[in-house]
Amino acid sequence: MDFTTGGRLEVRITPSDVGRRVSVRLTIEGGGSGARFTDVVGVLTSWTHGVLCVTRRTGEEVRIAESSLVAGKVVPAAPARRRGPAATAAELDRAAARAWPPVESVRLGEWELRAAGGFTRRANSALPLGDPGIPVEDALRRVAAWYAERGLPAYIQVSTGAEGTQELLAAELAAHGWVREVSVDIRIAALAPIADKDADVSRVTLSRDIDDAWLARYQRSASGEPSPEVLRVLRGGPSVWFATIETAETIETEHGTSGVPAAIGRCVVDGRWAGFTAVETDPQLRRQGLASAVMTALARKALEEGASAAYLQVEADNDGARALYEGMGFSTHHSYHHWRAPHENHR
């Protein structure tokens, strides 16, 4: 990356560039002759008291002493994407929120506070897609109080890594003592190639609703009777489909004997988007193409309903799922992170 003018390294950024995407080069303390410098690319989120803070697209914050800078420049707001449908981070975040709806929500300006009895951080976190209408410090207190009233920890879901994401808010949360706990990639792909996969969909059953067997495979509810909040979230969304591949294993339910599926999945069709969630396979039956079959069957149904693009969410440390989705053509669009309020804010 070129930092030079006339062959000389130059620092071409100033504190006035806070909020812009930058690339900086800095010296490494104690580095050998072959590793004197390192480069950092991300959004410049602060520059105070001789220290810069750069937030990478993964949400990681890098603090850099001004004295260690050897070069720096402003770079384009977001790199060109080679794969997947065009989309903004806000569009994807809103579609994903509609596909995983809370049981209760209120507006705080352009922030949405969501709750669902504690079932998943996604349905129990504030989604800040704009201006809260009050100073951010006051908004954070309101968020913490709202969740405390419901006996829930206060979380805010913050996106990074694309044009129009919320690196500055992430830096402000860190400055107020909020703690980043979970990082998730939102991945996108064209829908037709998924539907065209040569997968055996003959065993896949699609339904508009879930039953005891589907829930017995779903890891977030398999340990006991699902709460009403779990069922409302799973059934919520514009056009919801559930997929099941049956197996010989059986369980006893209040409705009689039922088979535990070998694999399950869920898809929410919302305009051009098909959002995949809850794709799970019996651990003893992995690497047999069952997850691919489930997604292919759901993708074909979504195509019939007019969708053309797909997205899903996968935690950054879930290597198995990431490999599966990369093989199906998904690439990372941006990331989001759940930030938890400091304990003293929601006691």
N, C-alpha and C positions, 0 to 999 in steps of 0.2 A: 504494500500500500504506500503510495507516494506521499511523503510528508515534506518534500524538499522544494526549495526555490533556489535555482542556481546551484544545485548540488549540496545545499546546506539544510540540515534539519531545522524546522521551525515550529514553534507553538503558535497556531493560528486560531486559538479559541480563547475566550475570556469569560468572566462570570456572567456577562450578558447573554451567553449561549445556553444558560440553564433551560432545560426543556427541549433541547434539540439533540438529535442523534450525532454522536461524535465518535471518532477513532483517535486514541491516544497511544503514545509509546512512552514507556517509562523504564528507568533503570531498575535492575534487581539487585538488592543488597547482597553482597557476597557472591554474585554470579561470576562464573569463570569466563574465560575469553570467548567461549562459544555460546554463552547464554547471558549476555550483559543486559539485554532488553526484552521486554514483553509488550504485546499490544493488547489493548482492551477496547471493545466496541460496544456501545450501548447508549442509553439516554443520559445526558448530564443532568443529574437531579439536584445537585447542590454544589456550591463552591464557596465555602466560608472558612475563615481563620486559617487559610493556607492549605485546606484539604478539599479535594474534589471527591464527589461521590458519583459513580457511573453505574447505572443499573442495566445489566445485560438482558438479552431477550428471554433468558431463562428465569428472570426475576432476581438473580444473584446480585447483591450490591458489592461493588468494589470501591474501597476508599483509597485515595491516592494522594500522597503528599505532593504539594505543588513543586517542592524542591526536586522531586524525582522525575518530573516531566522533562522529556527531551524533544517531543513533537506532539502535535495534535491538530485536528481539523474537523470541521463539520462535514458529515456525510449525508447522503439521501435519507429521508425519513424512514423508508422501508425498502429492503432489497426486492428486486424483481423476482417473482415466483415462477418457477418453471413447470410446476405440476399443480393440478387441482383447479377447481372453479374460482373465478374472481369473487372476493368477498371482503367486507370490512370486519374488523374484530367486533364492533358493536352489533352488526347484523348477526354474526354467529353467536355471540353471547346472549342476545335476545331470543334467538331460535332455541338454543339449548335450555334457556330458562323456561320457555313455554312447554318444552318437552318433558320437564321435570318440575311440575308446578307445586308450590307450597300449599298447605292447607289454609294458611292465614298470611296476609300481606298488607302492608301500608306503604304509602308514598312519603318520602321526605325529599321534596323537590324532585330531582331526576334520579334519586336513589330509591330502590325498592327494598324494604325490609321484609324478609321471608321467614316463615316458621312452619314446621311440620312435626312437632313433637320430638325433635332431635333426630329424626330419620335422615341421615346423610347431611354433610356440611352444605352440599349444593342447595338443598331445600331449606336450610336453616342458616342463611347468611345474607348479608346485605349486598345488593348488586348495584354498584355506584356508576351508572352510565350517564354521567353529566354532573350538573351543579346541584348540590343539596339545598340550595336556596338560603343557606345560613353559613357562617364561617365554619370551615372544616372542623376546627377544634370543638365547636358546639355540636356539630353533627355527630362527631364521635361519641360525645357524652350521651346524646339522644339514642344512638344505636345501642350503646352498652346498657342504658336503662331499659330500653324496650325488650331486649333479650333477658335481662335480669328479671323483669316482671313475669316472664314465662319460664323461669328456672332453667334457662339455657345459656351456654357460653356465647359471647358476642363474637361473630365472625364477619369479616368483610371479604368479598371475592374480588380480587384485583387482577386485571389482565396486563401482560407485558409482551413485547416482542413483535409488535406490528404497528402500522401507522394508526394513530389515534388511541393507543392504549394508555395505561395509567401509571407509568413509572413515577411520575411526580407524586401521585397519591401514595404509592408504595413507600416512597422516601419519607413522606409526612407521617405515615403510620409508624414507620420505624422510629422516627424522632419522638413520637408520643408513647413509645414503649410497647406498641403492638408487636406480636410475634408471628412470623411466617411459619406455618406448620406443614402444609401440604402443597405440592406443585403438580399441576395437571397439564398435559398437552391437549389442545384441540386440534384434531387431525381431519383433513378433508380429502375428498376424492371425487372424481366423476362417478356417477351412479351406474351408468350403462355397463362399463367393464366389470363391475362387481356382479351385476345380474347375468352377464354373459359367461361367468366362470363355469368351467366344466365340473360342476359339483353334483353329487348324487342327492337331489332334493326329494326323492321319492318317499323318504321316511319323514319328511318335515310336515307337520300339521300347523296351519295358521289359524288363529282365532282372534276374535275381538276382545276376549276376556281371559282372565287367568283362573286356574283352578288349584286345588290342593297339591297336585303333583308338580305343577310348574313352580309353585312356591317352595316345595320341598327341595328342589334343586337350587333355587336362588339363595346364594350364600348369606344374604343379609336378613333372610327370614326363615332359613331352614332349621334354626335351633329352637323354634317355638312358634306359637300362634302369632301371626303377624298382627300388628296393631291397625286400627282404622286408618291412621295416618299413612302407614306403609301402603295400604291398598289404594288410598286416594291418590298418592303420588304416582304409583305405578300405572293406575288407570287414567291418569290425567294427561291432557295434551290434545292437539287438534284432531289427529287421526291415528289411533294407536293400534298396533298389531303385535301379537305375541306368537312366538314360534316354539315348537316342541318336537324333539326327536325322542320317541319312546324307547324304553329298554325293559328287560325282564325283571329288574328289581322292583319290589313292591313295598308299600307302607300301609299302615292302618290309619284311616282318618275318620272323622265323625260321619263322613258320607259313605264309609265302607272301605274296601281295599282299592288302592290306587298305585299305579306304577310311577317310580321316580324317573324322570326323563334322563336320557343320556346327555342331552344338550338342550339349552333354551336360548331365547333371545327376545329382544323387544325393539320395535322400530316405531318412531313417531314421524308421520308425514305432515309437513307444514309448508305449503307452497312448493318452492323448488327444492326444499331441503328434506332429506330423510336422515333422521338422527338415530343411531344405533346405541342401545344401552343393554345392560344385563345379559351380555353374551357369555354363557358359562357352559362348561363341559365337565362331565364326570372325570375326576382326576385319573381314574384307571383307563379311560378311553380317549385320552388326548393323543394328538398327532395322527388321528384317523380321518381328518377332514370334516368332522362334525360341525365345528364352529363355522367353517367356510360354507357348508351346506345351509346352515341356519341363516347366515348373512345373505347368501345368494337368493334363497327363497324370499326373504324379506325385501331384498332389493328389487326383485321382480314385481312384487306387489306394489312397492312404492312407485316404480315406473308406471304401472297401470294407473296410479292416482295422479300422475303428472309431475312427479319429482324428477330432478335431473342431477342433483348434487347430494353428496353424502358427507356426514360428519360424525365423529365420535370423540369421546374423551377418555384418556388413559393416563393413569398416574405415572409420573416420570420414572419411578423405580420398578415398574412392572415390565420387566424385560421380555417375558414370554408373550404378553399381549402386544407389545410394541412390534416384535418380530412378525407376529401373525398379520397385523394390520399393514405393516410395510409391504409384506408379500401380496396383499390385496390392493396395493396402489395408494394407500393413504400416506400423506405427508403432513408434517406439522405446520399449521398456519400461525398459531400463537400459543402462549401458555397463560394459565391463570393460577393464582395462589390464594389460599385461605389464610387470612391474618386474624389472629385471636387477640382480643383485648387483654391488656394486663389485668391480673387478678383483682387489683384494687378497684378497677373500674366497674366490675359487675358482681361484687359481693352482695 
